């Protein structure tokens, strides 16, 4: 009973976070590139079938979770894609709006190191506390591979998920800027671009998290095997 209540709290919390982030992106952007990244991150939960498998995280969700899908006998909890969308979507918006330019001017390429550290710390706090209080998900690794309930190698996997997303969306935004599309403009101010242009830009945004998550997955698989995490 307590476990069921805990996972319902997690599900409600991430649903609210997802809706709040969607409202933020919807009202503060032109509903193109960043909105695409938001939904692309949500859809990237499909990568969890590799990430959460025995080759890497060996992760299990609480059995009373609401499932979004089951494949090959493994279920994916609905709150996971909601968390991906909110976590990566909101961070992408904040990065582009407030952090990219000042950090680029001050740190250059090392700004992505700041992003890796920041997302790891946020992940440890949010997911670590969540597992401690609710056990909505559990990593089946030896304690030596865990730090506050989550794999400390999340620094590599989660870090690369975010950093590659930020790098690619920054490059895409720069190119679109040259073509007259500033994705941080308010959508209501847009009068120049036809719907097909907006749709194409949105679909580019959808694809970026998939490429980033796949990159992190391949690097993560190599690192986990190199270190013998499950040996």
C-alpha positions as semicolon CSV with decimal commas, in nm:
position;residue;x (nm);y (nm);z (nm)
1;X;0,000;0,000;0,000
2;X;0,275;0,248;0,097
3;X;0,472;0,162;-0,219
4;X;0,162;0,215;-0,435
5;X;0,094;0,555;-0,279
6;X;0,458;0,651;-0,331
7;X;0,460;0,566;-0,700
8;X;0,130;0,752;-0,750
9;X;0,288;1,062;-0,597
10;X;0,583;1,026;-0,835
11;X;0,352;0,984;-1,134
12;X;0,144;1,287;-1,037
13;X;0,455;1,495;-0,973
14;X;0,611;1,422;-1,312
15;X;0,280;1,473;-1,491
16;X;0,251;1,819;-1,336
17;X;0,616;1,891;-1,417
18;X;0,563;1,782;-1,778
19;X;0,252;2,000;-1,819
20;X;0,421;2,298;-1,654
21;X;0,724;2,263;-1,878
22;X;0,504;2,225;-2,186
23;X;0,319;2,544;-2,094
24;X;0,652;2,722;-2,048
25;X;0,789;2,610;-2,385
26;X;0,455;2,679;-2,555
27;X;0,436;3,037;-2,428
28;X;0,805;3,138;-2,441
29;X;0,912;3,005;-2,782
30;X;0,796;2,996;-3,142
31;X;0,679;2,637;-3,091
32;X;0,932;2,499;-3,332
33;X;1,277;2,369;-3,245
34;X;1,257;2,368;-2,864
35;X;0,902;2,230;-2,866
36;X;1,032;1,952;-3,089
37;X;1,310;1,877;-2,841
38;X;1,048;1,862;-2,565
39;X;0,845;1,595;-2,742
40;X;1,157;1,425;-2,874
41;X;1,283;1,380;-2,518
42;X;0,945;1,236;-2,419
43;X;0,960;0,986;-2,707
44;X;1,319;0,893;-2,623
45;X;1,193;0,665;-2,343
46;X;1,226;0,389;-2,603
47;X;1,601;0,393;-2,540
48;X;1,532;0,272;-2,185
49;X;1,504;-0,083;-2,315
50;X;1,882;-0,071;-2,357
51;X;1,972;0,170;-2,078
52;X;1,769;-0,014;-1,815
53;X;1,873;-0,360;-1,932
54;X;2,118;-0,590;-1,760
55;X;2,407;-0,460;-1,973
56;X;2,389;-0,120;-1,802
57;X;2,157;-0,001;-1,527
58;X;1,969;-0,324;-1,452
59;X;1,676;-0,107;-1,347
60;X;1,329;-0,216;-1,239
61;X;1,016;-0,004;-1,193
62;X;0,777;-0,041;-0,902
63;X;0,527;-0,317;-1,003
64;X;0,223;-0,095;-0,932
65;X;0,337;0,168;-1,183
66;X;0,111;0,288;-1,463
67;X;0,274;0,150;-1,778
68;X;0,312;0,324;-2,112
69;X;0,418;0,005;-2,290
70;X;0,547;-0,348;-2,240
71;X;0,788;-0,510;-2,482
72;X;0,982;-0,834;-2,451
73;X;0,841;-0,884;-2,102
74;X;0,976;-0,551;-1,975
75;X;0,740;-0,269;-1,885
76;X;0,814;0,103;-1,907
77;X;0,650;0,323;-1,644
78;X;0,462;0,624;-1,779
79;X;0,636;0,862;-1,542
80;X;0,974;0,790;-1,708
81;X;0,898;0,959;-2,045
82;X;0,718;1,238;-1,860
83;X;1,037;1,296;-1,662
84;X;1,253;1,286;-1,976
85;X;1,035;1,545;-2,147
86;X;1,019;1,781;-1,851
87;X;1,382;1,737;-1,739
88;X;1,553;1,776;-2,077
89;X;1,295;2,009;-2,230
90;X;1,299;2,266;-1,951
91;X;1,679;2,249;-1,917
92;X;1,717;2,307;-2,292
93;X;1,498;2,617;-2,277
94;X;1,677;2,756;-1,971
95;X;2,017;2,685;-2,128
96;X;1,941;2,862;-2,456
97;X;1,760;3,153;-2,296
98;X;1,990;3,232;-2,004
99;X;2,313;3,030;-2,003
100;X;2,447;2,955;-2,352
101;X;2,579;3,299;-2,447
102;X;2,732;3,408;-2,113
103;X;2,893;3,069;-2,055
104;X;3,019;3,053;-2,412
105;X;3,183;3,393;-2,377
106;X;3,342;3,300;-2,045
107;X;3,424;2,930;-2,079
108;X;3,408;2,843;-2,447
109;X;3,366;2,470;-2,509
110;X;3,417;2,400;-2,137
111;X;3,064;2,526;-2,078
112;X;2,947;2,176;-2,163
113;X;3,147;2,046;-1,871
114;X;2,942;2,275;-1,649
115;X;2,626;2,127;-1,803
116;X;2,744;1,769;-1,735
117;X;2,818;1,845;-1,370
118;X;2,494;2,036;-1,328
119;X;2,267;1,769;-1,475
120;X;2,442;1,498;-1,273
121;X;2,394;1,686;-0,947
122;X;2,028;1,753;-1,033
123;X;1,979;1,387;-1,122
124;X;2,134;1,270;-0,795
125;X;1,911;1,502;-0,593
126;X;1,582;1,439;-0,777
127;X;1,609;1,067;-0,854
128;X;1,812;0,980;-0,547
129;X;1,555;1,131;-0,312
130;X;1,270;0,979;-0,513
131;X;1,415;0,627;-0,485
132;X;1,493;0,676;-0,116
133;X;1,136;0,778;-0,038
134;X;0,924;0,577;-0,282
135;X;1,136;0,310;-0,459
136;X;0,945;0,396;-0,777
137;X;1,248;0,254;-0,956
138;X;1,552;0,062;-0,829
139;X;1,894;-0,002;-0,983
140;X;2,001;-0,362;-0,937
141;X;2,376;-0,294;-0,919
142;X;2,628;-0,361;-0,644
143;X;2,657;-0,080;-0,391
144;X;3,006;0,011;-0,517
145;X;2,848;0,130;-0,843
146;X;2,580;0,339;-0,670
147;X;2,588;0,686;-0,521
148;X;2,277;0,792;-0,329
149;X;2,071;0,517;-0,495
150;X;2,172;0,586;-0,858
151;X;2,472;0,470;-1,065
152;X;2,755;0,720;-1,037
153;X;2,820;0,646;-1,405
154;X;2,508;0,854;-1,473
155;X;2,767;1,131;-1,493
156;X;2,858;0,977;-1,830
157;X;2,519;0,864;-1,959
158;X;2,284;1,137;-1,836
159;X;2,558;1,394;-1,886
160;X;2,604;1,300;-2,250
161;X;2,228;1,286;-2,307
162;X;2,206;1,652;-2,211
163;X;2,536;1,780;-2,350
164;X;2,489;1,630;-2,697
165;X;2,131;1,763;-2,704
166;X;2,249;2,111;-2,604
167;X;2,533;2,108;-2,856
168;X;2,313;2,000;-3,146
169;X;2,026;2,234;-3,066
170;X;2,269;2,527;-3,027
171;X;2,412;2,452;-3,372
172;X;2,065;2,408;-3,522
173;X;1,946;2,732;-3,366
174;X;2,249;2,917;-3,505
175;X;2,175;2,792;-3,857
176;X;1,805;2,879;-3,827
177;X;1,897;3,226;-3,699
178;X;2,080;3,285;-4,027
179;X;1,761;3,193;-4,210
180;X;1,551;3,435;-4,006
181;X;1,405;3,197;-3,748
182;X;1,477;3,280;-3,384
183;X;1,320;2,998;-3,186
184;X;1,315;3,209;-2,868
185;X;1,073;3,457;-3,024
186;X;0,714;3,438;-2,905
187;X;0,495;3,234;-3,142
188;X;0,224;3,502;-3,162
189;X;0,475;3,742;-3,317
190;X;0,543;3,507;-3,610
191;X;0,393;3,622;-3,940
192;X;0,658;3,526;-4,196
193;X;0,690;3,149;-4,194
194;X;0,430;2,907;-4,335
195;X;0,305;2,604;-4,137
196;X;0,527;2,363;-4,332
197;X;0,836;2,552;-4,223
198;X;0,729;2,536;-3,860
199;X;0,652;2,164;-3,890
200;X;0,990;2,090;-4,048
201;X;1,172;2,280;-3,771
202;X;0,968;2,102;-3,504
203;X;1,057;1,762;-3,653
204;X;1,426;1,855;-3,650
205;X;1,387;1,925;-3,278
206;X;1,214;1,588;-3,225
207;X;1,510;1,406;-3,383
208;X;1,782;1,573;-3,173
209;X;1,722;1,397;-2,836
210;X;1,708;1,060;-3,014
211;X;2,051;1,122;-3,164
212;X;2,183;1,243;-2,827
213;X;2,040;0,950;-2,632
214;X;2,175;0,700;-2,887
215;X;2,521;0,859;-2,861
216;X;2,513;0,838;-2,480
217;X;2,391;0,480;-2,504
218;X;2,682;0,365;-2,721
219;X;2,940;0,541;-2,505
220;X;2,770;0,410;-2,191
221;X;2,768;0,050;-2,312
222;X;3,140;0,076;-2,387
223;X;3,224;0,232;-2,049
224;X;3,014;-0,018;-1,852
225;X;3,180;-0,307;-2,035
226;X;3,527;-0,154;-1,998
227;X;3,485;-0,116;-1,622
228;X;3,319;-0,455;-1,581
229;X;3,021;-0,313;-1,395
230;X;2,847;-0,650;-1,395
231;X;3,161;-0,867;-1,375
